Amino acid sequence: MLRLLLSLFALSACTALSIADETGEPDPNRLDWLTGCWQSESGDTREVWSASEDGYYFGYAVSLQDGAVVFFEQMRIDPSAMPVFNAYPAGQGPSAFPAVELEANSVTFANAAHDYPQKIRYTRDGEALNAVISLIDDSGPGTFNYVRCDAP
């Protein structure tokens, strides 16, 4: 049992080190795994995220139908001990979603006062990026599975 506890402690320490720099301060670039161009396998949905600008990430998402944009959203992640996702759907906003969970390859943002979504979770799995939006209790999920693409 002691070995299991020590192993779990060591694993959590490795995860914590991966999101902090050598001074113990949060690494402003700890969400770099999110950057790049991502699209659904059908090509109907795309998200593009910039490289970190001292902890700021800028992005946009588009939904296409017959090659035409039917929805767009601008996004910004602000640096903080727990980063803040700001959404501007159709140019309106921002709606702020502070991070509530942050790991080496995933982040969950939440805002229970927002209508929908109230929770946004990104997870990087190898060369795939997965996003799930939902209500705060995880009901009404919308799932987006992305693969790498070339930025337009």
C-alpha positions as CSV (number, residue, x, y, z in Angstrom):
1,M,0.0,0.0,0.0
2,L,2.8,2.4,0.9
3,R,4.5,1.7,-2.5
4,L,1.2,2.5,-4.3
5,L,0.9,5.8,-2.4
6,L,4.5,6.7,-3.1
7,S,4.0,5.9,-6.8
8,L,0.9,8.1,-7.0
9,F,2.7,10.9,-5.3
10,A,5.6,10.7,-7.7
11,L,3.2,10.6,-10.7
12,S,1.4,13.7,-9.4
13,A,4.7,15.5,-8.8
14,C,5.7,14.8,-12.4
15,T,2.4,16.2,-13.7
16,A,2.8,19.3,-11.5
17,L,6.4,19.9,-12.7
18,S,5.2,19.7,-16.3
19,I,2.9,22.7,-15.9
20,A,5.3,24.8,-13.7
21,D,8.7,26.3,-14.5
22,E,11.9,25.8,-12.4
23,T,10.9,28.6,-10.1
24,G,7.6,26.9,-9.2
25,E,5.6,29.6,-11.1
26,P,3.1,28.4,-13.6
27,D,4.7,27.9,-17.0
28,P,3.0,30.5,-19.3
29,N,3.5,28.1,-22.2
30,R,1.9,25.1,-20.5
31,L,-1.0,24.9,-23.0
32,D,1.3,24.7,-26.1
33,W,-0.1,21.2,-26.7
34,L,-3.3,23.0,-27.9
35,T,-1.6,25.1,-30.6
36,G,-1.9,24.5,-34.3
37,C,-4.7,23.8,-36.8
38,W,-7.2,21.2,-35.9
39,Q,-10.2,19.9,-37.9
40,S,-12.9,17.3,-37.7
41,E,-12.3,14.3,-40.0
42,S,-15.2,15.5,-42.2
43,G,-13.5,18.9,-42.4
44,D,-16.7,20.6,-41.4
45,T,-15.3,22.0,-38.2
46,R,-11.9,23.7,-37.6
47,E,-10.1,25.3,-34.7
48,V,-6.8,27.1,-35.0
49,W,-4.8,28.2,-32.0
50,S,-1.7,30.5,-32.1
51,A,1.5,29.8,-30.3
52,S,1.8,31.3,-26.8
53,E,2.4,35.0,-26.6
54,D,3.8,35.0,-23.0
55,G,0.8,32.9,-21.9
56,Y,-1.8,34.4,-24.2
57,Y,-3.3,32.0,-26.8
58,F,-5.5,33.3,-29.6
59,G,-7.8,31.1,-31.6
60,Y,-10.8,30.8,-33.8
61,A,-13.2,28.2,-34.8
62,V,-15.4,27.8,-37.9
63,S,-18.2,25.5,-38.9
64,L,-18.7,24.9,-42.6
65,Q,-21.6,23.7,-44.6
66,D,-21.1,23.1,-48.3
67,G,-17.8,25.0,-48.0
68,A,-19.4,28.1,-46.6
69,V,-18.9,29.4,-43.0
70,V,-22.1,29.0,-41.0
71,F,-20.7,29.7,-37.6
72,F,-17.5,31.3,-36.3
73,E,-16.0,32.0,-32.9
74,Q,-13.0,33.9,-31.7
75,M,-11.2,32.7,-28.6
76,R,-8.5,33.9,-26.3
77,I,-6.9,32.2,-23.3
78,D,-5.4,34.6,-20.7
79,P,-2.5,33.6,-18.6
80,S,-3.1,33.1,-14.9
81,A,-2.3,30.4,-12.3
82,M,-5.5,28.9,-13.7
83,P,-5.8,30.2,-17.3
84,V,-9.1,31.9,-18.4
85,F,-10.8,30.9,-21.7
86,N,-12.7,33.8,-23.3
87,A,-15.2,33.0,-26.0
88,Y,-16.6,35.5,-28.6
89,P,-19.2,33.4,-30.5
90,A,-20.2,35.2,-33.7
91,G,-18.0,38.1,-32.5
92,Q,-20.1,38.7,-29.4
93,G,-18.6,38.5,-25.9
94,P,-16.5,37.8,-24.2
95,S,-17.8,35.0,-22.0
96,A,-15.1,34.1,-19.5
97,F,-14.5,30.5,-18.4
98,P,-11.8,30.1,-15.7
99,A,-9.9,26.8,-15.7
100,V,-11.1,24.5,-13.0
101,E,-8.8,21.6,-13.8
102,L,-5.4,21.7,-15.5
103,E,-3.2,18.7,-16.3
104,A,-0.2,18.1,-18.6
105,N,-2.4,17.3,-21.7
106,S,-5.9,18.5,-20.7
107,V,-7.7,21.5,-19.4
108,T,-11.2,22.1,-18.2
109,F,-12.8,25.6,-18.2
110,A,-16.2,26.3,-16.5
111,N,-18.7,29.0,-16.0
112,A,-21.9,27.8,-14.3
113,A,-23.6,31.2,-14.9
114,H,-23.3,30.9,-18.7
115,D,-26.3,29.4,-20.6
116,Y,-24.5,26.9,-22.8
117,P,-21.9,25.6,-22.7
118,Q,-21.0,25.9,-19.1
119,K,-18.0,23.6,-19.3
120,I,-15.3,23.3,-22.0
121,R,-12.7,20.5,-21.8
122,Y,-9.8,20.0,-24.2
123,T,-7.7,16.8,-24.1
124,R,-4.7,16.1,-26.3
125,D,-4.2,12.4,-27.1
126,G,-1.2,11.9,-29.3
127,E,-1.9,13.6,-32.7
128,A,-5.6,14.1,-31.8
129,L,-7.3,17.0,-30.0
130,N,-10.7,16.3,-28.4
131,A,-13.1,18.9,-27.1
132,V,-16.2,18.4,-25.1
133,I,-18.7,21.2,-24.3
134,S,-21.5,20.6,-21.8
135,L,-23.6,21.9,-18.9
136,I,-21.8,22.1,-15.6
137,D,-23.1,18.7,-14.6
138,D,-21.7,17.2,-17.9
139,S,-25.2,16.8,-19.3
140,G,-25.9,17.8,-22.9
141,P,-22.5,17.1,-24.2
142,G,-21.2,18.1,-27.6
143,T,-18.1,16.3,-28.7
144,F,-15.5,17.5,-31.2
145,N,-12.7,15.1,-32.3
146,Y,-10.0,16.9,-34.3
147,V,-6.9,15.8,-36.2
148,R,-4.1,18.0,-37.4
149,C,-4.6,20.2,-40.5
150,D,-2.8,22.8,-42.4
151,A,-3.6,26.3,-41.4
152,P,-5.6,28.0,-44.1
